[in-house]
Amino acid sequence: MVTDPLLLNIRHLRAMTEVARRGRLGVAAEQIGMTQPALTSAIAGLERSLGNLFVRTREGMRPNEAAILLSERVGEAYRHLAAALRPTGQRPRGFSQPENLVTTSQIRALLALAGRGSFVAAAQATALSQPALHRAVRDIERLTGVPMVERRGRGVALTDAGRKAARGFRLGLGALRAGLIEIAALEQPSPSDRLVIGAMPLCRARMLPNAIAAVQAKYPNTHVTIVEGAHRELIEQLRDGHIDMAIGALRVPSPGDDLVQHPLIEDHLVIVSRGGHPLAGPDLPSKTELARYPWLVGLPGSPLRDHWDRMFDGPDRPIAMVDCGSVMVLRALLIASDCLTLLSPEQVGLELSTGMLATVGQPLDAHVRTIGVTTRKDWRPTTAQRAMLTALQEA
């Protein structure tokens, strides 16, 4: 069974939803502007790739469970395409409903250009000729009435409209891919699925690995990709459809109305030093004593940095020797010096248990971060993706 939506004709998928809605080929064909023989051929082609979608009766075409599931995802995909291709704030110079006219080849071409940055590299990635790529992009511009690319020196770059279209294309393909996985699950107990997870530092120590192990034990054909990065980078990748969810410290205020933050745990920060540090122990030193040692601090704008700034908002402010968002680097610097830093015990649990690192005082009740999952507001997860959310809550 096909699970890559780029191998299917997106217009035929839309035609399938009309047949499912109308129940009769003739009525559906008239609605979408196809001849009945062409529509019959389109449905037959989809069923060769995906399996049976309709029950044929004297009264017409009745969608089976696979067609109903897939129709919902196709509708979701076309909403993304409409949001991506319809210009806002101006009278459109292109077609009124360009999402109904765009083709799979055009989608593939623009995404290849967005990912590779040039027509030459996009042609190599897609096995399409450069003239075919140019023609596909021009066709999208004709449909929308706005330019998708602009010249930058000897190269090209996507315009704002081009980036908006690429984002909508990725989100639309994600919805279609989820639908194909869902109908495959009707016949296979553990269909192939995929998870792309954006991971901020805290979750990478124990929470995320434990959750991945739980999901793959239940759904062994699920492929997981971990994308590491800072919050700002991951949030944009989430919006663009590159990742399914981002895990780490939640932000106040929320990064946007288009996103939903799901709290998981309350994380109490603690001051961390090397093992054997003069200040290591159960008692919290005064701020004056803490200020005698150099500090390693989080990057400006990060929750860790905000907590450190609040902790030392008076005259006894320590010297910040290094701004860093990498726990691996912080750990190595702590072990090799008398520096202090503010971290979650979860991030250096192994080092604390072996004595390589130590805590200075107890976890700080006044410095708590909420750790959770951020998803797109309109995201509809597959079974394996829902299992990951559940596993994270349990982990």
N, C-alpha and C positions, 0 to 999 in steps of 0.2 A: 504494500500500500504506500502511495506517495505521502511523504510528510513534509516536503519542502514546497511551500506555496509558489515559489518562483518557477516550479515545473508545471504549474497549472495555468490555464487561461483565466485571468481574473474576471473578464466579462462573462465567461461561461459560468463562473460561480455566482455572479449576480443573476444570471438567467435562471440558474437552479433555484434561487430563493423566490423568484417570481412564480415559477411553476409550483413550488411548495405552497406559496400563498394563494394562488388562483385555483390550483387544482386541475387546470386544463391547459394543454399546450397552446391551443389557438388563442385563448384569452391572454396568456402570458406572452406569447409571441407578439401580439398586437401592442401590449403594454410597453415592451422594451424595444420595439422597432426591429424585430427579426422575423424572417419568414419561418413558418412552422417547420419545414424540412431542416433549415439551419439550426433551429432550436432543438429538434429531435436529435440531430447529429451532435450538438454540444452536450446534451445530457448523456448520450451514449458514451461519448469520450470521457466524461467525468466518471461514469460508472466503471469504465474499464480501468481507471486509475485508482478509484476509491472504493469500489464495491457497490452493491445495490443501494440506491437512494430513494427509490419510489416503488410503491405497489401499484401495478396497473390494474384498473378495474373498468367496467363498462361506463362508469360515471366519470372516469378521468384518472388523474395521477394523485395518489395519496402518499405524502412523504413518510418515510419510516423514521425511526429514532435517530439514525445517523444524519438524515437530511435536516431534521429539526435542529439538532445540535449545531450542525455546520451552518445552517441558515442564520442562527443567532450570531455566530462569530463573523460571518460575512457582513451582516448588518453593522456589527461593531467596526469592522475594517473599513467599510465605506463611510462611516461617520468620521473616522480619522482622515480618510482621503478628502472628504468634503472640507473639513477644517483646514487641511493643508493646502488645498488648491484654490479655494474661493478667496479672492482678495477682499480685504476689509478696509472700510473707510474711504472707498472710492467706487465709482461706477465701473463695473467690470468691462474690459475691452475684449475678453475672451468669451467662452461659452458659459451659459448660466449654470450648468451642472457638469463641470469638467471631470469630476470624479467618476462619472458614468462612462466616460470616453477614454480614459487613460488605460494603457495596456500594460501587461506584465513586462514586456520588453522595455518600455519606457521607464517603468519603475526600476528595473534592474540597471538600466543605463545611468540614471541619475544617482542611485545609491553607489554605484561603482565610482562615479566621478567624485561624489562626496567623500568616499573613503580613500581614494587614491590621489586626488588632487590634480590630476591631469588626464587629458584624453588618451595619451599614450599609455600611461599606467593602467587606466581603466580598461582600455582595449585588451591589454595583456591579461588582466584579471578575469575578464568575462568571455574571452575568445570572440568578442564582437569586433568588427572593423571600426577604425576611427570614423569613417564616413557614417556608418550605422549609428554610432554613439552621438555624433553631431546631429544627425537627423532626429534621433529620439528626443534629445534635449530641445531642439527647435520645435518639435511637435508638442511637447509639454508647454513651452512658451506660447504656442499658438492657442492651445486649449485655455490657458489661464489669462493670456493677455499681458503678462508681465515677464521680464527677463529672469532667467534662472541662473545665468553665469555672467561674469564680467572679466575682462582682460586685466591681468595684473602683471605688467612687464611682459616676460615671455611665456608666462603661464596663465591659468584661469583660476577663478575662485567663485564659489557660490554666492549669489546675492542673498539678502535677507529672505526674499521669497523662495530662493533655492534651498536655503537651510530649513525654512519652514516646511517646504515640500518634502525634503529628505526625512525630516523628523516624522511627518505624517505617514510617509511610506514605510518607515521602519515600524512604527506602531501598528499600522494596518497589517503588515506582514506578520507581526507578532500575534495579532488576533487570529489571523488565518492559520498560523502554525499551531496555535493552541486548539483551534477547532479540529485540525487534522489529527492531533494527538488524542483528542477526546473521542473521535469516532473510531480510531484504532483501538482504544481501550475497550470498546464494545465487544471486540473479538479476541483481544489479547489481555491476559490478567495483568501483565506488567509491560505496557508499551514503552517504546523509547521516548524519553522526555529529556528536557534540558533545563538547567537552572543557571542563570548568570547572576552572581551575587556580588555586590559592591561591599567590601569589608574595610571598615575603619579599624584602627589599631586594637581597641579593647576587645572586640569580639573574636580576634584571631587566635587567642591563646587557648581557650577551652570551649567556650560557648558554641562557636561556629563548627569546629571539628566534630564535637559531639552530636550536633544537630545533623550534619551531613551524614555521619555514620548511621544515625537512626533512619534517615530517609532512604539511604541506599540499601539498608537491610530490608526495608519494606518494598522498595521499588528499585530493584537491582539494575535496571536498564536506564536509570536516570544519570545523565552526564552533567557534572557540576563544573562551572568555571568560576574561579574567584578573581575578582578585579580589585586590587588594593589601591587605596588613594585617600586623599583628604576629602572632607565633607563636601566642599564646593565642587570639586571635580566629579565626585560620584553623583551628586544631585543632578548635575547637567547631563551626565550619562544616563541617569534614570529617566529624565524628561525626554531624552532623545530615543529611548527604547533600546539602548545598548545593554542595559542591565535590568533585571526584574525587580530587585529590591536592594536597599542600602541599609547596612547594619552598623550601628555605632551610637555615639552620643547624640541625643535629640536636641534640636535647637528651639530656643524661645526668643522671639516669636518663631512660629513655623516658617519654613522657607518659602511657602506659597500656598494659595488656595487650591492649586492643582495637585497637591500632595497630601498624603495622610501619614501621620506619625503614630506608630503603635508601640506604647511603652512596654518594656520587658522587665527590667530590674532597676533598682536604685543602687547606684554605685558610690560608696564612700571613699573619698580620696585619702591618701596617706603620704607622709613625707618619707622618701626612700633615700638610703645612703649605701655605701659599700659596707660589707661585713667588717666589723671592728672599728667603725667610725667613732670618733669621740662622743658624738651625740646619740648614737644608736642606743635604743632601750625603750622601756615602756612609758617613760615620762616625757611629756612634751616640753621642750625648752622654751624659754621666752623668745620673743621676736628679736630681741637684741642679740641673744646667743645665736639664733638661726641666721641673722644677718652677717655674722662673722665669716661665714663660709660662702663660696661662690655657688651659684645656682644654674641649673639647666632648666629652661622653661619651654612651654609649648609655643607654637607659632602664633603671632598676633592674629586675633579673631577666633582662635580655637577655644573650646570650653576650658581646657586645662589652663591656658593663658589667662582667661577671664577670672578663673578661680584664684590663680596666683596673684593677679593684680588686686583682687579684693582682699586677699590675705595680708598683703603688704601695702596697704593704701596710706600708711602714715610715714613718719620720718625714718623708721627703722627698715628701710627698703634695701634688700640685699643686692649685690651685683649680679646681674644676669649675664653669665659668660657665654651661653650658647642658646640660640633659639632653634628648636628642633621638634619635628613631629614624628620621628622614627624611634620606636621603642628599642629597636636593636642597637641604634647608635647611642641612645641614652644609657642603656644597660652597660655598654662597653665603657663609656666615659665615667659612669659611676664607679665601676670596679677599679678603674685606673686612677682615681683621684679622690679628693675629699669633697667633691661637689655634692649638692643635695638636689632633689627634684620632687615634684608633686605627681603622683601616679596612682592608678588603681592597683590594689594588691593582686587583682586578677591578671594584670599584664605581666607581672614578674613573679608569679606564684612559684615556679620551679626554682628560680634563683633565691627567693626568700627561704624556701624549704631546705636548700643545700647550704645556706649561710653565705653565699657569694654576695648577696645583698641583705640589707636589714632595714627595719622600719624605725623611724624616729617618732616616738609617741604612738598613740592609738589612731585608728581611722577618725577623720575629722567630721564630726556631725554637721558642722556648718558648711561643709564643702561636698555636696552630693550632686552627681550627674545622673540624669535619667538615660538609660541605655535602651535602645529599641530599634524597630524596623521602620523604614520609610518606603512607602510605595506610591505609585500614581493613583490618583483619586478614582479614575475610571478603569483601573486594572481589574481584570477578571482572571484569577489564577487557575491553572490546571490542577489536577489532583495532586501531582507531585509537588507543585508550588505551594498548595495549601498545606500539604504535609510538612513542608519546610517551616512554614509559619508556626504550625503546631509544635514541631520539634524544638524550635527556638524558644517557645514559651516554656516547654518542659525542661530544656537544658539550662 
